[in-house]
Amino acid sequence: MNSPAAPVTIRRHGTVAVVEISNPPVNALSKGVRIGFLEAIRTLATDASVACLAISGGAGRFIAGADVREMNLPPEDPLLPDMVAAIDALDKPVIAVIDGAALGGGFEIALACDGRVGSSSAVVGLTETRLGIIPGAGGTQRLPRLVGMARAIPLICEGRILKAKEAMEMGLLDEIVEGDLLATAIARAPGWGKRRVSSLSVPAGDAGEEAAASAAALKGAKGVPAIGEAIRVIRATGEGDFSAGLARERAAFLALRQSPEAAALRHLFFAEREAGKVPGLEGAAPRAIAKVAVIGAGTMGAGIAVSLADAGFSVALVERDAHAAEAGLKRMRRLYERPVKSGRLSQAQADERIARVTPTADWQALADADLIIEAAFEDMAVKADIFSRLDAVARPGAVLASNTSYLDLDAIAAATARPQDMVGLHFFAPANVMRLLEVVRAEKTAPDVLATALALARKIGKQPVVAGNCDGFIGNRIYAVYRRHAEYLVEDGATPEQVDAALEAYGFAMGIFAVSDMSGLDIAFAMRKRRAPTRDPNERYVSIPDRLCEAGRLGCKAGAGWYAYDSTGEKSLDPRTEEIIAAARSEKGISPRAFPPEAIQLRLISVMANEGAKVLQEGIALRASDIDLAFVNGYGFPRLKGGPMFAADQIGLDKVLQEIEAAHADGGAGSEPSILLRELVRTKGNFTARTSSYRTS
Ligand code: NAD
């Protein structure tokens, strides 16, 4: 019988012992690895024939970090600090042989060694803050000893991943080996000598630079508690001896590990990995995409073209006439101004990317495209016309996509003779910046077309979330309910600024009314008019935003919307809005009530989760975590709260159901509690646990 390969093995090369970790795919530090590693170190410590050790993760790897799944459970012995302490206690030189990712706990192990050699594909970094924690096995104490405090602070607080060359320049790698890395390391090891980082003192630094690095890291922290803790622990490195620093670090690590913020970030970490797994796509190979065409070069088309050009695609940007095509190119150029100004991109790089895009009014440019993304007006007649005409031009097998926000994708697909090639690619504004890409599966979308969309998302650095076809798909459908209930709160007595302040206190960068002003109130106004004939008469309707629009208050672009805006774009409260709200209340005989911020937050999170539950129940979303990803990456939902479904679980679904019953009484038809929510309350389940039933690994 074959036993599974041991996660840690020892191979001897003369006096050198190679300790090899093998825990595919990334050598995460699972319990079995920790046990095997400690056994190996203990054996080698007392073996007089061994002069030195090389720690290897095998070809193409080192150790990519802790096993994140274990972090939802209490820590189990032996711990990562035990591994690091065992290296530190050895009286033989140890070299880390890095042929891939040495991240988080993996890099902490490398830092405990006497030397680090890597191949040119080595990457290193202490990435723990990305998961809301800090390094917990000496990383915050050893890194400053090698690079100084002022450089260690941004590296740890930003969770930066360094490529081999940069790591070498900073002194984090001793050598980059071209050729056989392990053989070279084995040859070098006997002469290496001991150089424990723990015995070095922290290089004297410039206090001003350290303070500036801390201030910059805190500014970029976006409320992540781990950043403040990391700075505190790093800056105390020089106080007391090494073991005092380790104890401070460990205490902070353990407290952060069980914080709700870290749990939320872990949830999103898994959510991102799950989102690409779609049942039914197992055997589907993505179609090859080299040339892309975008139809419509407005706000979205220009942003989509930038996103594609950034990833190296050549793009035909097709407009109605030459003039509109030129305007589209100008729009694209403007989008490149900001990254050039901030220094993220050189003008030459921007020019190179812009040169990949060919603006044109000639439909022949569509003929050799492997993927055609339509981003024309949000009008069924316009889209149906475009797709029916595409049949004659697009090459067989080309993937056809629409960026529609709300329209029925099956109806658009019905306009072509190839509905199997059709998929929704719902980008978010600004399309070159926002990470979310809702991939909408129409009824006849072929599996390999969906697989192509997912592969494209990865290639252009977007987070895909697969949605079924319905009005507003996952994101806009839930958002519409959220907005409606925010308006009910206002009509019932809250002010728009109270609602916005409560949302901002919860962690949103902007409140919903400020966001509406920014996007323009006319878009939702047009949608409400479109839906008026089919609206359920029992759904409560708030006419305040219609009145704002009728008064010309279309948002920021008009200088007024829910708020008033001065010439610099600064917003202020507006008595005119208050009058409009007061008139609407008195017409309905509503006497205004007071809403504390917690009540506003509970109501709005609950209604999002309830609509999310309906979306799940109908199979529009595959899993609750996909909804969370959509809201965090497309709608500014605070990452530290994990998304509306995760947040509802944390609140407690019985409390959420109670709140939904009240929301139903306030909102009428369309606000009913979902069957799934009731079911989960009855069975004492939750949305996040339900997610796990879809896990395929
Ligand atoms: P827009 O009005 O800024 O741009 C539309 C462009 O399409 C215009 O430049 C127009 O000239 C061009 N166009 C119209 N008909 C055409 C045709 N037959 N052939 C070639 N070009 C044509 O609109 P937008 O905001 O960029 O929206 C485009 C699509 O993206 C819509 O379906 C919209 O719902 C969707 N969308 C918009 C946003 C947003 O926030 N603006 C977000 C997500 C999705």
Residues whose N, C-alpha, C, O or C-beta is under 5 A from the ligand:
A	BS01	NAD	I295 G296 A297 G298 T299 M300 G301 V318 E319 R320 A324 A375 A376 F377 E378 N403 T404 S405 F427 F428 A429
